[in-house]
Amino acid sequence: MTLKLATAGESHGPALVGILSGLPAGLLLDRDAIDADLARRQQGYGRSPRQQLEQDRVEVLAGLRHGRTLGTPLALVVQNRDHKNWEWGMSPWPPDGDPSGKGTKAVTLPRPGHADLAGTLKFGHRDTRNTLERASARQTALTVAAGAVARALLRAIGIEVEGSVVTMGNVDDAKADRDTVGGIVEVRARGVPPGLGSYATRDDRLDARVAAAVMGIQAVKGVEIGAGFELAGQRGSAAHDEIFKDERGIYRETNRAGGIEGGVSNGEEVVVRAAMKPLPTLMRPLRSVDLETGEPAEALVERSDVAAVEALSVVAEASVAFELARAAREKFGGDAVGDFVAAHSAYLERIPWSAR
Ligand SMILES: Cc1cc2nc3c(=O)[nH]c(=O)nc-3n(C[C@H](O)[C@H](O)[C@H](O)COP(=O)(O)O)c2cc1C
């Protein structure tokens, strides 16, 4: 039993679509809570006016009845409200009438730092838009919607996941220079029991899985768990978390491992950090080559954020939640949510551990 998310959707196409399978039946979902996460993704310092335009809302087309999951695939849709400005340009079928609105001219100016060049070469496109629409981080709206569902499942077994910004570049300065900035985000998960994940292969190891989930987000260039890169310069005596026990169970006084040892959660907070590169669409464009003429040119300028670090903290939170929920489904199984919760409780009875 595992969670799976399949997605489709172009940034300015009609909608983003997700199929989320592997949920137990009977899980109560709260539409407002999902929409609140979608709204959090759209907020934050340095975002473009598109975020006000979209005001994302989730629609559920299948797998849910009266707010409870049916144990069947959940079909999620997030409409792209901006599509109304791109109806001709992004029409799935050959459009009627004369070209109008946005996206009517082929893009031939690939932006360094985006998938524009590599994707256009790979798929043999003439219009780089055929690449950039799917490569866009607009996709992360679905990541967040699915993450909100995963968080509901985790909450049923007492796990809370929270993302925050650690540092980000100076947005005001960058905006004045028509430039962009990146930053670092952190996700912490509390109440994760010891024993999620396993030791040997990257498919089993929780650290590898969580890192891949976060590295899989657009613009993430580095991921660390716990003290991460800092550990490389330390002595063993200062790098690990000694083990103690009191009447409540086993505990640690430090958490340099970030809650995962040997690929397995150890009962401490799971702590993951991600480095985001500066956004690659610049209002003062970088040098590129016009793919039509082969001549030097400036890269495409398209409405874009100055920074999306706060948004990344929400997307990373959703991605870590999804991966933890997936690992929890594998460990505790169950067709009904009650079976899942009961298996978790029985497991906690067996081990000398309690969430602190
Ligand atoms: C939430 C979020 C919002 C983003 N918004 C923008 C944006 O407005 N403009 C931009 O150029 N890149 C944006 N990006 C980053 C690009 O999607 C990313 O740089 C691109 O996919 C290439 O990075 P990669 O090589 O890591 O995939 C955003 C990323 C995230 C996670």
The ligand as a Gaussian input file, in Angstrom:
#p B3LYP/6-31G(d) Opt

LIG

0 1
 C        7.048000      28.169000      -6.053000
 C        7.985000      28.486000      -7.172000
 C        7.754000      29.609000      -7.969000
 C        8.606000      29.913000      -9.013000
 N        8.354000      31.034000      -9.763000
 C        9.225000      31.342000     -10.762000
 C        9.053000      32.529000     -11.522000
 O        8.126000      33.300000     -11.325000
 N        9.971000      32.794000     -12.482000
 C       11.028000      31.985000     -12.736000
 O       11.826000      32.269000     -13.604000
 N       11.206000      30.861000     -12.050000
 C       10.330000      30.509000     -11.074000
 N       10.535000      29.381000     -10.350000
 C       11.718000      28.578000     -10.622000
 C       11.652000      27.821000     -11.909000
 O       10.507000      27.059000     -12.026000
 C       12.907000      26.977000     -11.948000
 O       13.983000      27.822000     -11.814000
 C       13.019000      26.204000     -13.213000
 O       12.099000      25.128000     -13.148000
 C       14.393000      25.645000     -13.456000
 O       14.985000      25.172000     -12.277000
 P       15.461000      23.695000     -12.157000
 O       16.655000      23.576000     -13.035000
 O       15.802000      23.500000     -10.736000
 O       14.260000      22.891000     -12.550000
 C        9.707000      29.075000      -9.278000
 C        9.937000      27.943000      -8.480000
 C        9.097000      27.660000      -7.427000
 C        9.365000      26.451000      -6.567000

